[in-house]
Amino acid sequence: MLKFILKRILESVPVLFVIVTLTFFLAKWVPGGPFDGEAGLSKETLQSLNAHYGFDQPLYVQYGRYLNNLIHGDLGPSIKKQGISVNSLLKSRVPTSMKLGFMAVCFAAFFGIVMGTLAAAKPNTRTDHTLMGFSMTGICLPAFVLGPLLVLVFSLKLNWLNAVGWENPSDCILPVVTLGLMYSGYIARLMRASMLEVRNQDYMRTAFAKGLSIVRVLFVHGLRNAVLPVVTYLGPTTAALISGSLIIETVFNIAGVGRLFINAVSERDDTVIIGAVLFYSILIITCNLLVDIAIAILNPKQKLES
C-alpha cells in the first residue's frame, strides 16, 4: 500500500509541472497586462509597477523565478491585492470550498445510494419510475438554474432560509443541495444498475432463500459490492464538486476558491490564477488516489496496481 501511494505521488509531480507550465504561459500570452485596465496610470507609474513585479523581464526569467519560488512553497504575491500573498488568500478560502464540496458529496452519495437501492428493490414499478424520474430531474437542472429557483422559493417566498452567506449552519442547505442534487441523480442511476446486477449473484439468492426482507438483503448483503462503481465515481465527482463550485459561490456569495478564481480571471491576477489551478490539480490527483485506496479496502481481491 505504501509503495503504491509513493509511486502515485511521484507520478503526479511531472503532471503538476506540465499544468503549472501551461497555466503560466497561457496567462502570460493573453493580450495586455495586469495593469492595462487601470485608469489614470501614467507611463512612469506603469513602468514602475511592471519593474516591481518583474514583468519587464524576459518571459523565461519570470518563469524560472516563479518555479524557484514554487519549489520553496511560495506562490507569490497577489498582483491586485497589495500586500497579500497567494498563499494567504488560498489559506483563507480553501476551508470554505472544501467544506462546501465535502457536504455536497455526502448529500449526493447518501441520497443517490438510497434512491438507487430502493429503486432496485422494486424494479419497473411505480416506486422505481418515481425515484428514477426524480433523479433525472436533478440531472437535467443545471446549478445556475436550480440555485436561483431554490432562492426564489425558500428564501424570498417562504423566508425559511438565507439567500446568501456561509456563517450559520442553515446557510449551508441551499448551496449544498444546489451543488449536490445533479450528482445524486447520477449516483442513483449508477447504484440502481449496479444493485440489479448484484441481485443475480448466488450469495444474494441464498439470502433471499432464508426469508430475509428485500430491503435488508440489498442494504446489508448487496450494498458492499454494489457500491464499488459508486466509489469509483466519487473520486472525480468530489473533485468536480469542489472545483465546480464557482457558480454556487457566486450565486450564494460564498468566499471560496471558486469565487477567488473568477475574480482573478476578470482582474488578470496571474499569480492567483496559477495558484487556484494548482490547488484544483492537486485536489483531483488526491481524490483519485483516495478512490483507489478505498476500492482496495472494499474489495481486497483487487490489486492496487491494476
Secondary structure, DSSP 8 states (H G I E B T S, - for coil): -HHHHHHHHHHHHHHHHHHHHHHHHHHHHSSS-TTTT-TT--HHHHHHHHHHHTTTS-HHHHHHHHHHHHHTT---B-SSSTT-BHHHHHHHHHHHHHHHHHHHHHHHHHHHHHHHHHHHHSTTSHHHHHHHHHHHHHHHS-HHHHHHHHIIIIIIIS--S-SS-SSSGGGGHHHHHHHHHHHHHHHHHHHHHHHHHHTTSHHHHHHHHTT--HHHIIIIIIHHHHTHHHHHHHHHHHHHHHHTTHHHHHHTT--SHHHHHHHHHHHT-HHHHHHHHHHHHHHHHHHHHHHHHHHHHH-TTS-TT-
